[in-house]
Amino acid sequence: MAKIYDFKALTSKGKEIDFSQFQDKVLLIVNTASKCGFTPQFAGLEELNQKYKDKGLVIVGFPCNQFKEQDPEGDAKIEEFCQLNYGVTFQIMKKGDVNGPDAQPIFEYLKSVAPTEEYNGLKAKAAKTLFKAISKSVEKDSDIKWNFTKFLISKDGETIKRFAPTTEPKDFEKDVEAMLA
């Protein structure tokens, strides 16, 4: 079976990144959007990045326009938006799909090994129902329901936790710390 380290993807500038370089690092992969109600989570993601990057955390953002077309700009504009508005210094990748026939292979893999999100609270349960109802790209239960679904991957690539869009970065900081230990 494939591992996260078997994948490659393009940055927003068109440079190929080989995920094998992230072995022995804790990896956080997030599908992002710049015009979403969850867009302010970029600030929390950057806080995690600044706090833990020197301890082995790598955050990678994958812009996606599949959910109510909330990331319509081109790759350069998306990256500029993230940097100017949220001070993002972590890697932003080329925009692409996370569900359906054109889904990026890395997301097909992540959905297969972590098919369900961790939701916390009643608000999150209501959000799960809402996301599924309004998103045209959700066909399977394992599909990504909305922007800012997060995948936290351990140093050995074996443990993968999936967090719902409603889960703020601060809410899984203890998971990051545990994987870095």
PyMOL commands that set and color helices and strands:
alter all, ss='L'
color gray80, all
select helices_A, chain A and resi 4-6+19-22+41-55+75-86+105-113+122-134+169-180
alter helices_A, ss='H'
color red, helices_A
select strands_A, chain A and resi 8-10+16-18+26-32+57-63+91-92+150-153+160-163
alter strands_A, ss='S'
color yellow, strands_A
deselect
rebuild
show_as cartoon
